[in-house]
């Protein structure tokens, strides 16, 4: 549909009106609604009363009335383009598409009366009064964008909230005073730090202090509306201010972190800078409600925290049994440049209404500094607004002037009410500015002299709001001065206490005070009995293979289920997917819930899982793992959106707040995990070290060289191993279904949680040699190292160590050679490496003269560079390398070369 922004006259309306009269369905839905409303107004509205004054005449021209209706629609659609939303604008913007001439009207029509249609309940108004009302509503300190929404109910709800008020904002004196107090608190905090800690980075909120009264009213309104928890994510700018003035982290703790001698307590690892740390607090609102707020820890990677917050919120909703998703509110605070520039924003928006990832709507607050480091908006985006990306999910967008805190609070309350009613995302775009450079040591005049000359002359928001409240009689000058002094004194007293404590060498802080870090036992190799008795396995197998009589599966699926049932009855080996299903089923049976998500996870990329059965005629879904036992825990499986970063981040966040659930993210191919590298590097491998945040997330990354080319071979094992330190994660590359069964169960049965990275198989899924006997499932535990049960230590001359699928290639080659003097040792868990077991093997095979590390990956990839120094230390000799040579790409692109390379590396394994 052509918008009013591009329409030059009324011809288009006339053309579409004629089409609509002939056939309503022939025009766009928005035109249909427009003409229906127009004709309804003409046919059902009461005869307009004559306006006061003889000069006003009632027009009977249908064309003129239609033009006036078009003008109303245009103000609703385009009014934001000439709203006073930018505090740095010296002149109010004008949009020529809202001029009278654009609608076939002139000044001579200003005193004529017209029906106002849906705008003000159809009451007749002089055109000049109608335009004035439209300007007050749509062109004040708030610019509303919502006409792009196709949900008629949602559009009309917004209209019903904003249009009757015609731009007026009615708050009590108490509320206005509280808003001013919050502005003073924000400004005093930044000013105090700026003068006391000159040159230290703090990424101040100066210029955007209105965020603090905005967040204050988020919590207040959450209390009123029954929202129990807020899960929040934000970048570093303004974070310290939010911690102090919203989450009530004491000034003493904040000041202590600025001290030159400050060394933080950490759970383990190295900690992080103060403006990355998370925090949790229960806040009592002024009306006596309690709201728990959880600020997620996050790195400097802008917007990376977004999916983590969504996952945490979803987990909290599960814990609270919040099935309506109206008790836990995700709040994301963005920068303007990042919201427009970071693709992860779009991925998270796209996930907002999907079954496995929706959280009932997110409140997005953009602190629009109108700059990104040194980059201006015209250099940073191709759209008018940084928020235009949010239109993809038809979210309403409220642009608002940050210099008008009352307007900001007004749209904040409106936004939360919208979220609660429609369960959808909503965006507040708070236009403000950044007083200093990117950080306090950065000089913005180097690159943006005009902008920063304007900012240097701009009055602070407290001065603007103070004048307004004094002028209208809300407060006196003396009362304002008293409030301001109160915050300055409080800050000074807190700093004084910290200094005195430091001089007296008194510990002010408590261990990890105010953080959301979690203590847990250290990693250990203590065996965990994860075997399951035959009776429980029988119950699980029955649940996995039984279908309701009305479900008619695909015949191949029927055979798939029958094969599993027969395998149990006849004690036949268990393939990889069956081992996984048994691990899930036994955990569920024992009360541990399971969540699995990823691209095509329901069926499995390789048609191996079939966690969801579809009726061939009705497409009704049936999930066997939900039907193991009547008292079982819940199983959730979701085909995700086609994203790695957003989904992995979501599942990581979920695992943080719901640790008793086995939470799994599966890549379609392990190679694609690099699309989520920021989440892997900044959260999964390092969050315990940086923030003390504990996760038991499992990553399934299909990995293996089968001649399928460079994008379907490698899960980049080397990248995970390079990140291994301080027992931060577990990396496994296993060789049989029993090992997989036990490692999944072990993940939930220890006292500590560590992320588990599994190089999961492809061809090995159906390899008979990788299938395990039932006795290996019924007893025992996961084995980090698997010795060669066919080798005789005294006769062993060659020791080949390997990990994963290449083991079966080595065995096949050994059989061809009829080699009886080689032992093949499998390292099933590469990290943490069980060195004690390897030392036992080194002693056992001390007579072996040849030590070889064999891998299918290239020499500069895979496990070689990680494992070789460790093997040399344990075996007292450097291992020979048998594998592919160094390469820039993970694998060759044709099968013939693949086979040639495999043959050579296997030859090397037995001859080097």
MOGI-V117147 format. One record per residue. BURIAL is I if it has 24 or more other ideal C-beta (glycine too) atoms within 12 Angstrom, else O. Layout:
burial = <BURIAL,BURIAL>
//
This chain:
burial = <O,O,O,I,O,O,I,O,O,I,O,I,I,O,O,I,I,O,O,I,O,O,O,O,O,O,I,O,O,I,I,I,I,I,I,I,I,I,O,O,I,I,O,O,I,O,O,I,O,O,O,O,O,O,O,O,O,O,I,O,O,O,O,I,I,I,I,I,I,I,I,I,I,I,I,I,I,I,I,I,I,I,I,I,I,I,I,I,O,O,O,O,O,O,I,O,I,I,O,I,O,I,I,I,I,O,O,O,I,I,I,I,I,I,I,I,I,I,I,I,O,I,I,I,I,I,I,I,I,I,I,O,I,I,I,I,I,I,I,I,I,I,I,I,I,I,I,I,I,O,I,O,O,I,I,O,I,I,I,O,I,I,I,O,I,I,I,O,I,O,I,O,O,O,I,I,I,I,I,I,I,I,I,I,I,I,I,I,I,I,I,I,I,I,O,I,I,O,O,I,I,I,I,I,I,I,I,I,I,I,I,I,I,I,I,I,I,I,I,I,I,I,I,O,I,O,I,I,I,I,I,I,I,I,I,I,I,I,I,I,I,I,I,I,I,I,I,I,I,I,I,I,I,I,I,I,I,I,I,O,O,O,O,I,O,O,I,I,O,O,I,I,I,I,I,I,I,I,I,I,I,O,I,O,I,O,O,O,O,O,I,I,I,I,I,I,I,I,I,I,I,I,I,I,I,I,I,I,I,I,I,I,I,I,I,I,I,I,I,I,O,I,O,O,I,I,I,I,I,I,I,I,I,I,I,I,I,I,I,I,I,I,I,I,I,I,I,I,I,I,I,I,I,I,O,I,I,I,I,I,I,I,I,I,I,I,I,I,I,I,I,I,I,O,I,O,I,O,O,I,I,O,O,I,I,I,I,I,I,I,I,O,I,I,I,I,I,I,I,I,I,I,I,I,I,I,I,I,I,I,I,I,I,I,I,I,I,I,I,I,I,I,I,I,I,I,I,I,I,I,I,I,I,I,I,I,I,I,I,I,O,O,O,I,O,O,O,I,O,O,I,I,O,O,I,O,O,I,O,I,I,I,O,I,I,I,O,I,I,O,O,O,O,I,I,O,O,O,O,I,O,O,I,I,O,O,I,I,O,I,I,O,O,I,I,O,O,I,O,O,O,O,O,O,O,O,O,I,I,O,O,I,I,I,I,I,I,I,O,O,O,O,I,O,I,O,O,O,O,I,I,I,O,O,O,I,I,I,I,I,I,O,I,I,I,I,I,O,O,O,I,O,I,O,O,O,I,O,O,I,I,O,I,I,I,O,I,I,O,O,O,O,I,I,I,I,I,I,I,I,I,I,I,I,I,I,I,I,I,I,O,I,I,I,I,I,I,I,I,I,I,I,I,I,I,I,O,I,I,I,I,I,I,O,O,O,O,O,O,O,O,I,I,I,I,I,I,I,I,O,O,I,I,I,I,I,I,I,I,I,I,O,I,I,I,I,I,I,I,I,I,I,I,I,I,I,I,I,I,I,I,I,I,I,I,I,I,I,I,I,I,I,I,I,I,I,I,I,I,I,I,I,I,I,I,I,I,I,I,I,I,I,I,I,I,I,I,I,I,I,I,I,I,I,I,I,O,I,O,I,O,I,I,I,I,I,I,I,I,I,I,I,I,I,O,O,I,I,I,I,I,I,I,I,I,I,I,I,I,I,I,I,I,I,I,I,I,I,I,I,O,I,I,I,I,I,I,I,I,I,I,I,I,I,I,O,I,O,O,I,I,I,O,I,O,I,I,I,O,I,I,I,I,I,I,I,I,I,O,O,I,O,O,O,O,I,O,I,I,I,I,I,I,I,I,I,I,I,I,I,I,O,I,I,O,O,O,O,I,O,I,I,I,I,I,I,I,I,I,I,I,I,I,I,O,O,I,I,O,O,I,I,O,O,I,O,O,I,O,I,I,I,I,I,I,I,I,I,I,I,I,I,I,I,I,I,I,I,O,I,I,O,O,I,I,O,O,O,I,I,I,I,I,I,O,O,O,O,O,I,I,I,O,O,O,O,O,I,O,O,I,I,O,O,I,I,O,I,I,I,O,I>
//
